[in-house]
Amino acid sequence: MTQDAPVQTAKKDAAASAPPALTDDEREALDVDIALLQQGSRTWSSLTVAQRVTLLRALRASVAATIEDWATTAADSKGLRGNHPLRGEEWLSGPYSVLGALDAYADTLTRLAEGRSALSGVGIGRAPGGRTRIDAFPLTGIDRFLLSGFSGEVWLQPGITPRTARSTAGLAQLTPAASGGVGLVLGAGNITSIPVLDVIYELLAHNRVALLKVNPTQDPMVPVYERALAPLIEPGLLRIVRGGPAVGAYLTGHRDLVHVHITGSAATFDAIVWGSGPAAARRRRENRPQLKKPITAELGGVSPIIVVPGEWTDADITYQAEHIATMRLQNCGHNCIAGQVVILSSDWPQAAQFRAALRRAYAGAPERPIWYPGSPDRMRRAGEDYPDALVLADRLLVEVGDGQDATALQTTEYFAPVLGVVEVAGTGQAFLDAAVAHANDQLQGTLGGNVIIDPVTERSLGSGFERAIAALRYGSIAINGWTAFGFITPTLTWGAFPGSTVDDVGSGIGVVHNALLVDGVERSVVRGPFRPFPRSLPLVNGGGRFTILPKPPWFVSSRTGAAVSAGLTRFRARGGVLGLIRTLLQALRA
């Protein structure tokens, strides 16, 4: 009996978590794809780094040829028809992001092919706590011009020296002949660039070719992906498959797939790793996961927006209220990085004025369909948890009052247009430290956090401000910006703060994007302008950052956001000074 017990338990576990059945033909088709990828893995290992640069250039041309279909298909699939003012989101979060990544990866591999460090020509300095800081953005003249006022840094984990950073940058491209095998990428369902960027990172960071299973919400994109990614598909470096849970379950358990990467929810991650029902609980107790291969993941969380009190003008208040509304409402809130909890100071004299501006900005953004599966139910639950929430068009604003329980708001990733406001006491450094502690201790997840602070207040805090940023335990931090800027900036990294495990996965394990192929990443930090043009001019900006952007095209309140986003993507794809000038003139009318 003692010898038979483990066998009986295993059988019970298998029965309890058995995937829905696939037909023999379905399994055979997937097996054929995996076999072709195994051949493709050998092909990839035979390519020199210089040949890989050539492949990336071909891939870029192929993606550039699909940008119109890509953006149109994505917008239509989300119900943004015709001339909807928010269709521009699908340009920036789709082909624009992929084209930028391909350019950045090609630059990195070119340096390696020439015998230089991947960080050759890239500034390296120090961050608080003795950390090494890589000045990862901007690295090109066009980015310095178009995105003036924005910068980005990659902070490495404590103890990693600049010399180590330079010598290890390049990851798998330092040993191009070493095969990473065939991996499975379970694609995100919300943003069309994510599956593509994940596939590319698997290939370049790990020398791993990929079977991409698209989320069913992305099925309309598959023909576009197949055309755009043909230079990877034809030599066997990528296969794309559709399917539901049955396909996912078969593939995660496939013996010839050596690794899994998922962008999704913690619940899906746990189902993959541990199974479901009583069997999953038993496996956890016994530390016996059903997944027998490594897994990395990006899983979202509840993102804070810390508003540091200062003396703001009426224009500052209006602009930053629209900024926060964008953080929640872009893509209808169906973003892992959507800002969800605004942390205000209860001692800020302008708090009431800011709350009023936030209500106006949140209510005034264009309406759009709530399209992601499950989001209406999560909104309903939010309404039940907070019956006094303001219902503003197709969205909820939860202003947590004295004595009201903020737990649901701070621990539920609604993945829907639900924005909350909470308060902590204090001003200056005392407020910032308290807000950082609140975000770290009360909010679920560690993917991204946002801080808004005027330049005068930031200067007054001196080194205390940087110490507070170092204490904020998030994998992506945006100061006077939104962490989504870090997402679309390929030389920055994207992923949870280090420390999660399969037992307690939080916002995920590992990083992606990371076009400089840096090892030992702790976080990325974006810094942006507090005021837009022309209020960013030095004479009226109080020492803040200058930018040429009057209002970023990704703001949901931008009147010309759709046209500017399309124009910037076309310029990224094809160049053309006249087209860029027209786009910049449209941006001035935002």
Secondary structure, 3 states (H helix, E strand, C coil): CCCHHHHHHHHHHHHHCCCCCCCHHHHHHHHHHHHHHHHHHHHHHHCCHHHHHHHHHHHHHHHHCCHHHHHHHHHHHCCCCCCCCCCHHHHHHHHHHHHHHHHHHHHHHHHHHCCCCCCCCCCEEEEHHHEEEEEEECCCHHHHHHCCCCEEEEEECCCCCHHHHHHHCCHHHHCCCCCCCEEEEECCCCCCHHHHHHHHHHHHHHCCEEEEECCHHHHHHHHHHHHHCHHHHCCCCEEEECCCHHHHHHHHCCCCCCEEEEECCHHHHHHHHHCCHHHHHHHHHHCCCCCCCCEEEECCCCEEEEECCCCCCHHHHHHHHHHHHHHHHHHHHCCCCCEEEEEEECCCCCHHHHHHHHHHHHHHCCCCCCCCCCHHHHHHHHHHHCCCCEEECCEEEEECCCCCCCHHHHHCCCCCCEEEEEEECCCHHHHHHHHHHHHHHHCCCCCEEEEECCHHHHHHHCHHHHHHHHHCCCCEEEECCCHHHHHHCCCCEEECCCCCCCCCCCCEECEEECCCCCCCEEEEEEECCCCCCCCCCHHHCCCCCCCCCCCCCCCCCCCCHHHHHHHHHHHHHHCCHHHHHHHHHHHCCC
